[in-house]
Amino acid sequence: MLFNPQSLIKVVGKLLTAEYYGIATPKDSPNLDAINKSIATLLANGTYKQIYQKWFNIEFPQLPEALPL
C-alpha cells in the first residue's frame, strides 16, 4: 500500500486570510528566473488552479495585476 500524504491533511474551515504568498530567494539568485517562469507556466496552463481547488475546495481567486502597496 502506498502512503498518501493527503490522508494526513484536511482543511477544517474557511480560509481566514487572503494575503499573498511569495518565495524568498537571496538577492540576485540564479534561481529566480526559473521560479518565476515555472509559476507563470502553472498559472497559464491551469495547473495552479487545479491544485488550489483540490487542497482548498474553493474556486481559485482572481489574482491582482500588481501587489497592493
CORJOCOR-V191553 format. One record per backbone hydrogen bond with DSSP energy under -1.0 kcal/mol. NH is the residue of the N-H (numbers start at 1). CO is the residue of the C=O. Records with the same first field share a line. If there is no record, write none. Layout:
# CORJOCOR-V191553
NH: CO + CO
This chain:
# CORJOCOR-V191553
7: 4
8: 5
29: 26
35: 31
36: 32
37: 33
38: 34
39: 35
40: 36
41: 37
42: 38
43: 39
44: 40
45: 41
48: 42
50: 46
51: 47
52: 48
53: 49
54: 50
55: 51
56: 52
57: 53
